[in-house]
Amino acid sequence: MKSISIALLFLLPLCVGFAQQQTTSFQIVPLGVKGGSDESNLSSYAIAVKGTNEFVCLDAGTIRSGIEKAIPYKVWKGPANEVLKTNIKGYLISHPHLDHVAGLIINSPDDSAKPIYGLKSCLDVLKSNYFTWKTWSNFGNEGDKPTLNKYTYTTLTPESKAPILNTTMSVTAFALSHVNPNESTAFLISNDDRYILYLGDTGADEIEKSDKLNKLWHVAGPLIKEKKLKAIFIEVSFPNAQAENLLFGHLTPRLLMKEMIILSQMTEAAGLANFPVVITHRKPVGNNEEIIKKELTEGNELKLKFIYPEQGKPLEF
């Protein structure tokens, strides 16, 4: 009996550690992964703490089609309209371009009440250009009268942590440059000292004449070093052959790797070997997607673990 008790004492910390890992890891469902052209598969990623059904969407280019693709993977039971109403608790919008908000707008009549989070510059466009009675019904709580008050605009203060309602997660927003001076946003999602970093569309600092990514890497680097940051979601829209004057605030494999080298300097000896980097927003023009994959592989001196998300297929970190 004594030997059994001692064995249990040794096992208890392992069980507690396993339980903590389970409750603090993330499940992410790509509802849309493309950077344009295919309106059924545009930027949107539903994230939740693993073991819960409390999801928030990182961008909302495509919603319903992505939910329908995810149901066969047993992420949700369906039907899609019930998942939309019940399991999606809110929206974090990086910037107001249509390929990041179209699903939110089109599905708004069938949605339930929930918050929309974003920087002021982003929410102002939703209020004045989309949820108005000239272009659509005003499902927001501000703007054109009458307001239907389905969505509550929640302005995020850059670099200030805020709770995500009806979940156990929090978010910190960082401004990005997307054709300077236009803003996009990076969202650092946290739960129990574990993090996921999602970037909306962004240009490289050297092209945008900006320091916004550099500032972000100063935050992300220590989290990688401490093994708290589980993955980075970042766009690569074009192959390396795309002319700089035609990037329109986007990245190529070459530009991404230059940014990753800067990030690696913030991690000190920890480096970035095998660190998960999820490649988003590939524009489906010709065979560009395959070229981007090839160029990322060939330029991967840091030995990053590149992940190419598929619509509806869940990821875990």
C-alpha positions, 0 to 999 in steps of 0.5 A, spaced: 500 500 500 505 504 501 509 503 494 502 504 491 501 511 495 508 513 493 507 511 486 501 516 486 505 521 489 510 521 483 504 520 478 500 526 480 504 532 478 504 528 471 497 528 471 496 535 473 501 538 468 497 534 462 491 537 465 494 544 464 496 542 457 489 540 455 486 546 458 491 551 455 492 549 448 488 551 442 484 549 437 483 553 430 478 551 425 480 555 418 474 557 415 477 560 409 484 560 407 485 564 401 487 571 399 482 572 394 478 570 388 474 564 391 469 567 395 467 561 398 474 560 402 476 567 404 480 569 410 477 567 417 480 562 423 475 560 428 479 559 435 477 556 442 481 553 448 481 546 446 476 542 450 471 548 449 466 550 444 467 558 445 470 560 438 472 567 436 473 568 429 480 571 427 477 575 421 471 573 417 471 573 410 468 566 409 464 563 415 458 559 413 462 555 407 467 554 412 463 551 418 460 546 413 467 544 411 468 543 418 462 539 420 465 532 417 471 533 421 466 533 427 469 540 430 461 541 430 455 537 430 451 542 425 447 545 422 451 551 420 446 556 422 446 553 429 454 553 430 454 560 427 449 562 432 451 558 438 459 557 438 461 563 434 462 568 440 465 574 436 469 577 431 476 580 431 477 584 425 484 585 422 482 590 417 475 592 413 477 589 406 472 585 403 476 579 403 476 579 411 469 581 412 464 579 407 462 573 411 460 577 417 456 581 413 452 576 409 451 572 414 449 577 419 441 576 418 442 569 421 447 571 426 446 572 434 448 578 438 455 578 439 461 583 439 465 585 434 472 587 436 477 591 432 482 598 432 478 604 431 480 605 424 477 598 422 470 599 426 469 606 423 469 603 416 464 597 418 460 603 421 460 608 416 461 603 409 458 596 411 453 596 416 449 602 414 442 602 411 444 605 404 448 598 403 446 593 408 441 593 414 445 596 420 446 590 425 451 594 429 449 598 435 452 605 432 451 609 426 445 609 421 439 610 425 435 605 427 440 601 430 438 593 430 443 592 436 445 585 434 453 587 434 456 591 439 462 594 437 468 594 441 474 598 440 481 595 442 486 599 444 493 598 441 498 594 446 492 593 451 490 586 453 482 586 453 477 580 455 474 576 449 467 576 452 463 569 453 470 565 452 476 564 457 481 568 452 484 575 452 486 579 446 492 584 445 492 588 438 498 591 435 497 595 429 500 593 422 502 597 416 497 595 410 499 600 404 502 605 409 498 609 412 492 604 412 492 599 418 491 592 419 492 588 426 495 583 429 492 579 434 495 576 440 490 571 443 492 568 450 489 563 455 493 561 461 499 564 459 499 560 452 499 564 446 497 564 439 499 570 434 495 572 428 497 577 423 492 580 418 494 583 412 501 586 412 507 589 408 514 588 410 517 594 414 522 595 409 517 596 403 512 599 408 517 604 411 514 602 418 517 599 424 510 595 426 513 588 425 519 590 428 515 592 434 511 586 434 517 581 434 520 584 440 513 582 443 513 575 440 520 573 441 521 572 448 514 568 448 517 564 443 524 563 448 519 561 454 515 556 449 509 560 451 507 562 444 504 556 440 504 558 433 504 564 428 499 565 423 502 570 417 500 571 410 504 570 404 500 573 398 505 573 392 511 569 390 518 572 390 517 575 382 511 580 384 514 587 383 515 591 390 510 596 387 505 591 386 505 588 393 499 592 395 501 591 403 503 584 402 508 579 403 512 574 399 517 568 401 523 572 401 520 578 405 517 573 410 524 570 411 527 576 412 522 578 417 523 571 421 530 572 421 529 579 425 524 575 429 529 569 431 534 575 433 529 576 439 529 569 441 536 569 443 539 562 443 532 558 443 531 560 435 526 558 431 527 551 429 521 547 428 517 553 430 510 553 427 508 558 422 501 557 419 501 561 412 495 564 410 492 569 405 495 565 399 492 568 392 490 563 388 492 565 381 495 560 376 500 556 380 502 561 385 500 557 391 505 552 389 510 557 387 510 560 394 510 553 398 517 551 393 520 558 395 518 558 402 521 551 403 528 553 399 529 559 403 527 556 410 534 556 413 531 557 420 528 550 419 521 553 421 515 548 421 511 551 415 503 549 415 498 550 410 491 550 412 486 547 409 479 549 409 475 546 415 480 542 417 482 543 424 489 545 427 491 544 434 497 547 438 
